Every structure is written in structure tokens, then in C-alpha cells.
Amino acid sequence: MHEYYAELGTEVWEEEVVPQQITNNIYLANTYAKLIIAQMQDYISAHGKPIDAPFYILEIGAGHGRLSFYLLENLRQAFEVFEWPKRWLKFIMTDISLKSLETWKTHHALKPFIDEGWLDIAVYNANRDSEINLVISGQKIKTDSINKPLFVICNYIFDTLIQDAFQVINHRLHEVGLVIKNETQIEKGDLKEYFKDAQYEFVKRPIDINYYPESPVLNKILQAYEVECENAAFLMPLGAFQCIENLRKFTQQPVIFLVSDKGVTDKSLFDPDEDPDISFHGSVSMTVNFDALRRYTELCGGNCLLMGDKGADFQVANFIFNADYKISNTTYAFANSLSCFSPQDLFDICYIDDEPITNFKSLESIVNILNLAEWDPNIFYDYHEQIIEKLENNDDITVSVEHSILNGLERAWRFFFKLEKSQDLAFAIGATLYNMGFNERAIEFYNYSLEFFGKDKDTYFNLTLAYQALENYTKAHEMINESLKISPKDKAMAELQSELEV
Ligand SMILES: C[S@@+](CC[C@H](N)C(=O)[O-])C[C@H]1O[C@@H](n2cnc3c(N)ncnc32)[C@H](O)[C@@H]1O
């Protein structure tokens, strides 16, 4: 896994190999922002304003960085509203992949935050490193070096780290070991091939309850499962526990984990007798046992906030260690955001089998769904063709729907984060504006498309149409010529060129 991510960097998301939408959306970023602000308010009511040192937000395994950007953008707005000085906060994006760091440094959405000193970056292995060396400021984070509460964001990372598998059979605890049957015959060089070719089986053997000699807390969790469950298969997120322990060493102050992952939250949801499920999606991942994380946090004297819908496959949780103050604002914000609805619900509403829903009766219904999704750029992108189709078919567009779309497009663009090679958001916004008759604005976005996604025959073709609609024939000619340079044999372009010559 280390090799896979370190080698490929952000490429795995640019090519859409590893899934990311559910942990990287406006809805989740807004929820995190609310929880961070609420926790800061809780701290300030007890200890006063953080004049001497900032709160830190550390993102572990930030990957491509989209969530970090959404969150920073949201927090920027919150800080303006609360009139809090920026020096109260420092955001640090980390990953094991140096290659990803190189991408972040120059990324159009992240660079402004780096330049203004809000964002720093570091290579950090959550299971191994005892220091964090910040690349931009040169600062070193070491044991006890942070003296304000530390926020830690762990999205789709605990499912990536090491896990131990167990099964309780008739109230007797068993270790579940994984054996690769054809280990000696498979090539180790290419990871993809390795995952594909590996034939494995699980082997169970009864174990002593003192399984983790160095961790009485983990043994207590195992003992509890043995007593409470007659038959249950479960995982212990060992890498997650290590990560929590490593990070807690950086400060004596509260450490607040915001975690989103696929997971189970209650022992009643453990399968009675199932082998561990390993998902293959470029890399590999396994479900996270949030029930064990909750028990761990509580055994360490911490607080744990879990989603109201315990059965949801995708969970968002808040684990809080060392808070010596009341966390009423945080608890309220969590309940208010996650007692019923969650990112999973939003995606289940917007997509069926990973495809956007198609049977909308009106443009307004699509706008309603996008309003619910807060015009998340990815969701808008997936729906833009349907919007354009409705506009082309002269679906009634009322003044209020037009306003909603214009507002929405502005919002989607504010959160533009270039990642997927195939998702040209600027082009999608330009095409929507053109179909609404806003030709000058459309041209602006087609130009952004050229800037961010390079020269493209369709972008020049659409620019031609927009200039033609504005009766700017000089520019229209220029654009169709550019388009034909890229695709000299294209019939539609040749026709448009002849039309312009008449
Ligand atoms: C599934 S991706 C999640 C990326 C991003 N957080 C998201 O939600 O889309 C896992 C990320 O964790 C990083 N990672 C893997 N092992 C790690 C470790 N031991 N310490 C820190 N990061 C790690 C990988 O490089 C990768 O960026």
C-alpha cells in the first residue's frame, strides 16, 4: 500500500482509479468546518482566546487534497464571519507520498493558502513517524510541541492501515490469519498483478486473551467482545490505534479526530461467521470497526460522537481525547449535522449504481437536488448534461430557477479543484451559461477551460458559437480556425466555418 500510493501520488485520483467522492464533497467539508468551529468555541469559552499559539488541523493521508481545500475555503469564510484572526489556525496537509506533496505545492486551489501562511505540508507516516517536518515553514512538530487543541482529519485512511482479524466462536476468541497460498509463485514487482494473482485463505486458531501484551486497553476490548458476543467476526483497526497514539504524543492538549470511513459502529452489526472482506480498487482497503474505536476512546477517558444512523455503511465520527472543558457546542453541532442525514444519503439520493438519476420531470427538480448537494462541483458536473438537455428542449425556465442556477454555478466554481482529467468543470459551466443565453460569461469559462485543461477542439467550437451569438465574427473565425487546426477533418466544424463565411 505504501509503495502503491508513494509511487503513484495523485495520479490514482486523476485517472479515477481510487474512489474519493464520498470523503471529498462540500457536504462533508461543511460538516467538518461546523465541528471545528464548535470545538474552538468550546475551548474559547473555557480557556479564552488562543492568542499565543494557533489551533492545528492536521490531515493524515490527504491524498489529492480536495477535502483540505473545501475545508480551508469554508473556514476562511467562517473566520471572516466570526472576525477571528487567521493566525489562530494552521492547517497541515500530510501524506506518505512525496509525489503528492509536489503536486500540492503548485496546485491552483492550494497555493493561495500556502502563500498566505495558512497551509503547510509534510510527508508523514501515521504509523511510524514521531516528528513532522513542515516543508514550507521549516517548523518541526515533536513530542509535546503543540500547546493548543489539535484537530486530526482521517478520511479513508483507517481502512487503508493495518488491521487484525478475529472471530468469536461460541464465546471463544480466535485469531484469523491470512495465508497467501501461492506466495512463492507470484511476481512481487507489479502490485496490480500481485493483488490479482494472490490466492488467499483465512486460518483460525484459538487465542489467549492477553493477545496484545503491550496494550491492556486493546486486550480489554477483545475480552469485552468475547463476553458480549456469542459468534462474531470483526477487525481490530491496529493501524488506526497506532495513528491515534502517535498523534496524541504531539500535545498534552485535546486531540480531536474527525474520521470518515466505511465502517461498522456496533457489535450487533458484526457478521456471526464471515471471513474478512478485502476490497480491491487499485489499492486495497478493509472496513473500519468504529465500535472498537469508540471503546478505545472511552477506555482512554475520551468522548466519542457517532452518527445517528448506526447502520450506514459510511460513517463519520468524532473522537475527542483530553478535553478538560465541556464540549456542548461540538455535541450540538454533531447531532445537528449527523443525527439522521449523512454524506452516504446524499450520494444515494443523487446516484443509482454510481450513475446520476435521469428521470427528472423538470429543470427545477434537478436544481432542487443540486441545491441539496450545495452545488458540489462533482455532483453538478455529473448532472450538467441533463441541465443542458432540458435547456435545449426549452424546458420552462422561471426567473427563480435561472437565479438558482446562476448562484449554483458561481458556487460550484468557487470550489473548483482540478483533479480528474476527464472532468472539465469550466467547460460544463460555460456550456450551461451559453444555453441560458449568457454568452459573455460562457466565453469567460471556456477560456478557463483552455487555461486549466489545455487546447481542445470542442472548447474552440463552443467559443465560436458564443462569439457568433454575440455577432463578433472576427473572434468567431479565429476560434473555428483554432478548432480546425486540432481537428482538420471534423465535418461539423467545417460546416460552421462555411456558415461564418457567408
Ligand atoms: C484511500 S486514500 C484517501 C485519500 C483522501 N484522504 C480521501 O479521502 O480521498 C489513502 C491515503 O492515505 C495515504 N497513506 C497510506 N498509508 C499511510 C500511512 N501509513 N500514513 C499516512 N498516510 C498514509 C495514502 O498515500 C493515500 O493518500
The ligand as an SDF file (V2000), in Angstrom:
LIG
                    3D

 27 29  0  0  0  0  0  0  0  0999 V2000
   -7.6730    5.8900    0.2530 C   0  0  0  0  0  0  0  0  0  0  0  0
   -6.5690    7.1960    0.2390 S   0  0  0  0  0  0  0  0  0  0  0  0
   -7.5310    8.5080    0.9430 C   0  0  0  0  0  0  0  0  0  0  0  0
   -7.1740    9.8720    0.4430 C   0  0  0  0  0  0  0  0  0  0  0  0
   -8.0750   11.0080    0.9410 C   0  0  0  0  0  0  0  0  0  0  0  0
   -7.9650   11.1710    2.3730 N   0  0  0  0  0  0  0  0  0  0  0  0
   -9.5200   10.7720    0.5310 C   0  0  0  0  0  0  0  0  0  0  0  0
  -10.3850   10.6720    1.3950 O   0  0  0  0  0  0  0  0  0  0  0  0
   -9.7800   10.7230   -0.6730 O   0  0  0  0  0  0  0  0  0  0  0  0
   -5.4040    6.8120    1.4780 C   0  0  0  0  0  0  0  0  0  0  0  0
   -4.3140    7.8570    1.6200 C   0  0  0  0  0  0  0  0  0  0  0  0
   -3.5530    7.5350    2.7770 O   0  0  0  0  0  0  0  0  0  0  0  0
   -2.1660    7.6130    2.4700 C   0  0  0  0  0  0  0  0  0  0  0  0
   -1.4970    6.6490    3.3770 N   0  0  0  0  0  0  0  0  0  0  0  0
   -1.3890    5.3110    3.2490 C   0  0  0  0  0  0  0  0  0  0  0  0
   -0.7130    4.7950    4.2860 N   0  0  0  0  0  0  0  0  0  0  0  0
   -0.3940    5.8410    5.1020 C   0  0  0  0  0  0  0  0  0  0  0  0
    0.2940    5.9680    6.3260 C   0  0  0  0  0  0  0  0  0  0  0  0
    0.8090    4.9180    6.9370 N   0  0  0  0  0  0  0  0  0  0  0  0
    0.4280    7.2110    6.8750 N   0  0  0  0  0  0  0  0  0  0  0  0
   -0.0860    8.2890    6.2630 C   0  0  0  0  0  0  0  0  0  0  0  0
   -0.7490    8.2330    5.0980 N   0  0  0  0  0  0  0  0  0  0  0  0
   -0.9070    7.0280    4.5190 C   0  0  0  0  0  0  0  0  0  0  0  0
   -2.0690    7.2820    1.0060 C   0  0  0  0  0  0  0  0  0  0  0  0
   -0.9090    7.8160    0.4180 O   0  0  0  0  0  0  0  0  0  0  0  0
   -3.3490    7.9050    0.4560 C   0  0  0  0  0  0  0  0  0  0  0  0
   -3.1600    9.2260    0.0820 O   0  0  0  0  0  0  0  0  0  0  0  0
  1  2  1  0
  2  3  1  0
  2 10  1  0
  3  4  1  0
  4  5  1  0
  5  6  1  0
  5  7  1  0
  7  8  2  0
  7  9  1  0
 10 11  1  0
 11 12  1  0
 11 26  1  0
 12 13  1  0
 13 14  1  0
 13 24  1  0
 14 15  1  0
 14 23  1  0
 15 16  2  0
 16 17  1  0
 17 18  1  0
 17 23  2  0
 18 19  1  0
 18 20  2  0
 20 21  1  0
 21 22  2  0
 22 23  1  0
 24 25  1  0
 24 26  1  0
 26 27  1  0
M  CHG  2   2   1   9  -1
M  END
$$$$
